[in-house]
């Protein structure tokens, strides 16, 4: 089973050389230019259960894909008694 330790992230150093980035204690890689973490997530997407590269914010919250945001919004609308047209 892969984890973020199976992922290698390189960044371009000021010297112009690629340098292997160290993994954070949460098993994600911090990308300071984006202010986001990058890591491996296991789950289902497009009817396929697999391992996926995903982004997390500074608080460690998983950023949703567009389809996940739509599903979340549709669930909230249904809870409010509105049937969305998706």
N, C-alpha and C positions, 0 to 999 in steps of 0.2 A: 504494500500500500504506500503510495508516494506521500511525502509531506513536503513542507517548504524547504527542508534540508536537501531534497532532491533537485531543487531549483537553484541554478546559479545565476546571480545578477551581477553584471559588470557595469562600472561607471567609468567615464572618461576623466582621468586625472588631469591636473594642470600641466603635467609633463607631456600630455598627449597619448599616454599609454592607458590601456584598459586595465582596471584594477578590480579584482573580485571583491564585491561588497559583503560585509559581514551581516549575518542574520540577527535580527533583534530577538529578545527573550520571548516574544509572543509568536515566534516562528514566522514572522513576516519581514519583508525588507522595506525599510523606510526610504522613500524617494523624496528628498527634501525639495526639489524643484516643483514637485506636484503637491507636496504636503499630504501625501497619501502613502499607505502601506500596500505592498504587493505580496500575494501569497497564493497558496493552493487551497482550493475549496472543493469538497466532495459533495455532489448533489445532482439533481436532475435538471436538465435543460434540453428543450426540444426533444422530449421523450427519451433522453439518453442519460443514464446514471453513470457519471464519470468524474474525473478530476479536472477542475477548471482553474485558470488563472483569474483571480478576483482582486478587487481593490477594497481597502478599508480606510475610513477616515482617521483622523488623529485620535479620536476617542475609541477606536477599535470597532466601530460600527460598520458592518458590511454595506457597501454601496450597492444599490439595487440596479439590475439591468432594466432597460425600458419596459420589457414585458412584465417584469416583476412589479414595477411601479403601477402599471395599468391594472394588474390583478389586485394589488393592494387597494387602489382607488375604487375598483369595482366592488370589492368586499365592503368597503366603507359606505358606498352608496346604497348597496343592498341592505346594510344594517340600518340605514336611515329611511328605508322603504322606497328607494328609487331603483328601478331596474335599468341599468346602463345598457347602451347599445354598443357592444364590443365585438 
